[in-house]
Amino acid sequence: AVVSTQSTGINENASHLQTESQVVYIFKLVSPFLRQWRNGTQRKQILYSLYQVMFSLLSENSASNPDLFVDFMYFIKYIYVGDEFKSMLERHLPSLPTNVASKLKFCGADKSD
């Protein structure tokens, strides 16, 4: 019940995350529970919301440590979602700073690329 409440709260409040430190705080809260969520759809919704927030902060160039977000995006891709977020990533890449986009270009690449 706590996990369900936590995931609902994150999805509903993701739009209120406006600073890098807020997102990092949520990472610290959520990360230990990611493997425990039995509902894969619920987990993907949370991760999708976090991706959206990270893209927003990265595109505004307001993240003081963008590599932290890049690392977390790769972690999410390779551990939880595979290529399911590829279209979202490709949609956001052009709006990101060049140095961040170059680091994330392989996150959206197929295994055959």
ZILINCOR-V287636 format. One record per pair of residues at least 4 apart in sequence whose ideal C-beta (glycine too) atoms are under 7 Angstrom apart, sorted by sequence separation. I is the first residue (numbers start at 1). J is the second residue. D is the distance in Angstrom with one decimal. If there is no record, write none. Layout:
I_J_D / I_J_D
//
This chain:
1_5_6.3 / 2_6_6.1 / 3_7_6.3 / 4_8_6.4 / 5_9_6.2 / 6_10_6.5 / 7_11_6.5 / 8_12_6.2 / 9_13_5.9 / 10_14_6.2 / 18_22_6.5 / 20_24_6.2 / 21_25_6.3 / 22_26_6.6 / 23_27_6.5 / 24_28_6.6 / 25_29_6.6 / 26_30_5.8 / 27_31_5.6 / 30_34_6.4 / 33_37_6.4 / 39_43_6.6 / 40_44_6.2 / 41_45_6.4 / 42_46_6.7 / 43_47_6.3 / 44_48_6.0 / 45_49_6.5 / 46_50_6.5 / 47_51_6.3 / 48_52_6.6 / 49_53_6.6 / 50_54_6.3 / 51_55_6.3 / 52_56_6.4 / 53_57_6.5 / 54_58_6.0 / 55_59_5.9 / 56_60_6.5 / 66_70_6.1 / 67_71_6.1 / 68_72_6.5 / 69_73_6.2 / 70_74_6.6 / 71_75_6.3 / 72_76_6.3 / 73_77_6.4 / 74_78_6.1 / 75_79_5.8 / 76_80_5.4 / 77_81_5.9 / 81_85_5.4 / 85_89_5.7 / 86_90_6.2 / 87_91_6.3 / 88_92_6.4 / 89_93_6.3 / 92_96_6.4 / 96_100_4.6 / 97_101_6.8 / 98_102_6.2 / 99_103_6.9 / 100_104_6.3 / 101_105_6.4 / 104_108_6.9 / 105_109_6.7 / 109_113_4.0 / 17_22_4.7 / 37_42_5.7 / 57_62_5.4 / 58_63_5.7 / 76_81_5.9 / 77_82_6.8 / 96_101_4.3 / 17_23_5.3 / 37_43_4.3 / 57_63_4.9 / 63_69_6.0 / 58_66_5.8 / 77_85_6.8 / 93_101_5.0 / 96_104_6.9 / 17_26_6.5 / 34_43_6.3 / 58_69_5.9 / 93_104_6.4 / 93_105_6.9 / 54_69_4.5 / 89_104_6.6 / 93_108_6.9 / 10_26_6.6 / 30_46_6.6 / 89_107_5.9 / 90_108_5.2 / 54_73_6.5 / 89_108_4.1 / 10_30_6.6 / 51_73_6.8 / 86_108_5.0 / 26_50_7.0 / 6_33_6.8 / 83_110_6.8 / 47_76_5.2 / 3_33_5.8 / 7_37_6.8 / 23_53_5.7 / 70_100_6.5 / 77_107_5.5 / 23_54_6.6 / 73_104_6.5 / 3_36_6.4 / 47_80_6.1 / 59_92_6.8 / 70_103_4.8 / 74_107_5.6 / 3_37_6.1 / 11_45_5.6 / 23_57_6.7 / 47_81_6.1 / 51_85_6.0 / 66_100_5.0 / 70_104_6.0 / 73_107_5.7 / 7_42_5.2 / 11_46_6.1 / 14_49_3.8 / 10_46_5.2 / 14_50_6.9 / 17_53_4.7 / 59_95_4.4 / 61_97_5.5 / 20_57_6.1 / 43_80_6.5 / 44_81_6.1 / 48_85_6.8 / 51_88_6.4 / 55_92_4.4 / 59_96_5.6 / 11_49_5.3 / 14_52_6.6 / 58_96_5.3 / 7_46_5.2 / 10_49_6.3 / 14_53_5.4 / 44_84_6.8 / 58_100_5.3 / 20_63_4.9 / 20_64_6.0 / 24_68_7.0 / 20_65_6.9 / 27_72_6.3 / 34_80_6.6
//
